[in-house]
Amino acid sequence: MAANAASSDPRLEEVFAEVPRETFLGPGPWTIIAGNGRITTPSADPVHIYQNVLVALDAEKGINNGEPFLHAMWIGKLAPKPGESVCHIGAGTGYYTALLARLVLSGAVTAFELDENLAGLARQNLEAYGNVTVIHGDAVTTPLPPSDIIYVNAGVVAPPAGWLKALRPGGRMIFPWRPAERVPLAVLVTRTKKGFACDPFMRSWFIPCFGASAADLAAKIPTRDQAARSRSIWLTQDKVPDRTATAIFGDVWFSSKNVGAKRGG
């Protein structure tokens, strides 16, 4: 898992080893999803969930505890540092919130979970983590705290403007970009002095984010190639969409131009 993450931070392997996944999944046996199959583990032995598998949290709603390999890679890309502030959107029962909390140490972690039952479980599971606050609420309509890291585990057609504004200088955000059914991408955003740089770095699919998963009729929906060529994100209030626009969603748009590149580049 650590090798898959390609992270230079040895603490990433340590926190995965030290935080017990089963604590956040409820009593076994568990329903796991591997490939196209769904099976119930033969026993409550935690060995069954220390594999790269999804574990169902609410099968009817399609809510799962995600694959550790993917989250190790994403967290490795964000490179959390001690003292940084984190906002986790779509925290589920709090497993990956706990890993982030261990990596930022004294840094504050705010975990949003829209599902009331899951938010309650996350609050119980994270009680021992003094730097974590769990909010049962809508992260799309609720202002986020100023954050060095925003970790999004629900698919959006575009990140709400408020999420971008909440990023501190040098802040990073990873979110599952789902502007159309045919375009499932994971995007890393970095707030630089000149704007928001973005890097669509892999295919990814998460359940839709309530309130941010449907585009309005005026939106410019990208093709898969246009989405993959996106290199920056802009707030329309700061810059009007130009011919480099790969996607436009009201107050947020994506451009094929790198942050800081000269006009026409």
C-alpha positions in Angstrom: 0.0 0.0 0.0 2.8 2.4 0.9 4.6 1.6 -2.4 1.3 2.1 -4.3 1.0 5.6 -2.7 4.4 6.6 -4.0 4.7 8.9 -0.9 8.0 9.9 0.6 6.4 10.3 4.0 7.1 7.1 6.1 4.3 8.1 8.4 1.7 7.1 5.8 2.5 3.5 6.2 2.6 3.9 10.0 -0.9 5.3 10.3 -2.4 2.6 8.1 -0.7 0.0 10.3 -1.8 1.7 13.6 -5.4 2.7 13.0 -7.7 -0.4 13.2 -10.0 -0.4 10.2 -12.5 -2.8 11.8 -13.2 -0.3 14.6 -14.9 2.0 12.0 -16.9 -0.8 10.2 -19.0 -2.2 13.0 -19.1 -5.8 14.0 -18.4 -8.5 11.4 -19.0 -10.4 9.3 -18.8 -7.7 6.7 -20.1 -7.3 3.2 -17.1 -6.6 0.9 -17.0 -5.6 -2.8 -14.1 -6.8 -4.9 -14.3 -6.4 -8.6 -17.9 -6.9 -9.7 -18.6 -9.3 -6.8 -20.2 -8.7 -3.4 -19.7 -11.3 -0.7 -20.1 -11.7 3.0 -16.9 -12.5 4.9 -16.9 -16.1 6.3 -16.3 -14.7 9.8 -15.6 -11.6 11.9 -11.9 -12.1 11.6 -10.4 -8.7 10.7 -8.0 -10.4 8.3 -10.8 -10.3 5.7 -10.9 -6.5 5.6 -7.2 -5.9 5.5 -7.2 -6.3 1.8 -7.8 -3.8 -1.0 -11.6 -4.1 -0.9 -14.6 -1.8 -0.5 -16.6 -2.6 2.7 -20.3 -1.8 2.6 -21.4 0.8 5.2 -25.0 1.2 3.8 -25.6 -1.2 1.0 -29.0 0.3 0.1 -27.5 3.7 -0.4 -24.4 2.4 -2.1 -22.1 3.9 0.6 -18.9 2.1 1.2 -15.6 2.4 3.1 -13.3 2.9 0.1 -10.3 0.9 -1.2 -7.2 1.5 1.0 -4.9 1.6 -2.1 -6.8 4.5 -3.6 -6.9 6.4 -0.4 -3.3 5.8 0.3 -2.4 7.3 -3.1 -4.7 10.3 -2.6 -3.5 11.0 0.9 0.1 10.6 -0.3 -0.6 13.2 -3.1 -2.0 15.7 -0.5 1.1 15.2 1.7 -0.5 16.3 5.0 1.9 18.0 7.4 1.8 18.4 11.2 -0.3 21.4 12.1 -2.2 21.7 8.9 -6.0 22.1 8.9 -8.1 19.5 7.1 -11.7 19.4 5.9 -13.0 15.9 5.0 -16.2 15.9 3.0 -18.1 12.6 2.9 -16.4 11.2 6.0 -18.6 8.1 6.3 -17.8 6.4 9.7 -14.5 8.2 10.0 -11.8 5.7 9.1 -9.9 7.9 6.6 -10.7 11.0 8.8 -8.7 9.2 11.6 -5.8 8.6 9.3 -5.7 12.3 8.3 -6.0 13.3 11.9 -3.0 11.2 12.8 -0.9 12.8 10.0 -1.7 16.4 10.9 -1.2 15.8 14.7 -2.3 19.0 16.3 -3.9 20.3 13.2 -7.7 20.7 13.2 -9.8 18.2 11.2 -13.4 19.0 10.3 -15.4 16.0 9.0 -18.7 16.5 7.2 -21.1 13.7 6.8 -24.6 14.2 5.4 -26.1 10.8 6.4 -27.3 11.2 10.0 -26.6 7.6 11.0 -23.1 7.6 9.6 -22.3 11.0 11.2 -23.3 9.6 14.6 -21.1 6.6 14.1 -18.2 8.8 13.0 -18.6 10.9 16.1 -18.4 7.8 18.3 -15.5 6.3 16.4 -13.5 9.5 16.5 -14.2 10.4 20.1 -10.6 9.6 21.0 -9.3 12.0 18.4 -9.2 15.4 20.1 -8.4 17.3 17.0 -11.5 16.1 15.0 -14.9 17.8 14.8 -17.7 15.8 13.1 -20.5 17.8 11.5 -23.7 16.2 10.4 -24.5 18.6 7.7 -24.3 19.7 4.0 -20.7 20.7 3.0 -22.1 22.3 -0.2 -24.2 24.9 1.6 -22.3 25.2 4.9 -19.2 27.4 4.8 -16.0 25.4 5.2 -13.3 26.5 7.6 -10.1 27.8 6.1 -8.2 24.7 5.1 -4.8 23.5 4.0 -6.4 20.3 2.8 -9.9 19.5 1.5 -10.5 15.8 1.0 -13.7 15.1 -1.0 -15.2 11.6 -1.1 -18.3 12.3 -3.1 -18.6 13.0 -6.8 -19.3 16.6 -8.0 -19.9 18.2 -11.4 -17.6 20.9 -10.2 -16.2 22.0 -6.8 -18.5 24.7 -5.3 -16.8 28.1 -5.3 -16.9 28.1 -1.5 -14.6 25.1 -1.4 -12.0 26.8 -3.6 -12.2 30.0 -1.5 -11.7 28.0 1.7 -8.3 26.8 0.5 -5.5 28.6 2.1 -2.4 29.7 0.0 -0.6 26.5 -0.9 -3.7 24.5 0.1 -4.6 21.3 -1.7 -7.9 19.6 -2.6 -8.6 16.3 -4.1 -12.1 15.6 -5.4 -13.9 13.1 -7.7 -14.9 15.0 -10.8 -18.0 13.7 -12.5 -19.2 16.4 -15.0 -20.9 13.6 -17.0 -21.5 9.9 -16.6 -18.7 9.2 -19.2 -16.1 11.4 -17.4 -15.1 10.0 -14.0 -11.8 11.6 -12.9 -9.9 12.4 -9.7 -8.5 15.9 -9.7 -5.8 17.4 -7.5 -6.2 21.2 -7.0 -3.4 23.4 -5.6 -4.0 27.1 -4.7 -1.0 29.1 -5.9 -0.3 32.8 -5.9 -1.7 33.1 -9.4 -4.7 30.8 -9.2 -5.9 27.3 -8.8 -3.8 24.7 -10.6 -5.5 21.4 -11.3 -4.3 18.0 -12.3 -6.8 15.3 -13.4 -4.6 12.3 -12.5 -6.7 9.1 -12.6 -10.1 7.6 -13.3 -12.3 7.5 -10.2 -15.9 6.9 -9.2 -17.6 7.9 -6.0 -21.3 8.2 -5.1 -22.7 11.6 -6.1 -22.4 14.5 -3.7 -25.9 15.8 -2.7 -26.4 19.3 -4.0 -23.3 19.4 -6.3 -23.8 16.4 -8.7 -26.1 17.9 -11.3 -25.2 20.5 -13.9 -27.6 23.2 -15.0 -28.8 23.6 -18.6 -26.3 26.5 -19.3 -23.3 24.4 -18.3 -20.6 23.5 -20.8 -20.0 19.8 -20.2 -16.5 18.6 -21.2 -15.7 15.5 -23.3 -13.4 13.1 -21.6 -10.4 14.5 -23.6 -11.3 18.1 -22.6 -11.7 17.2 -19.0 -8.3 15.4 -19.0 -6.6 18.5 -20.6 -7.9 20.8 -17.8 -4.9 22.5 -16.0 -6.6 25.3 -14.0 -9.8 26.2 -12.3 -11.2 29.8 -12.1 -13.9 31.6 -10.3 -16.0 33.5 -12.8 -16.0 36.5 -10.5 -12.2 36.7 -10.9 -11.9 35.8 -14.6 -14.5 35.4 -17.4 -14.4 32.1 -19.3 -12.3 32.4 -22.4 -11.5 30.2 -25.4 -9.3 27.9 -23.2 -12.4 26.9 -21.2 -12.8 23.1 -21.1 -15.9 23.2 -18.9 -18.1 25.9 -17.4 -20.4 25.5 -14.4 -21.9 28.9 -13.4 -19.4 30.5 -11.0 -16.6 28.0 -11.6 -14.9 27.0 -14.9 -12.0 24.9 -16.0 -9.3 25.9 -18.4 -6.7 24.0 -20.5 -4.2 26.8 -19.7 -1.7 26.4 -16.9 -1.9 28.9 -14.0 0.4 31.8 -14.8 0.6 31.1 -18.5 0.4 34.0 -20.8 -2.9 34.7 -22.5 -3.3 32.7 -25.7 -1.0 30.0 -24.3 
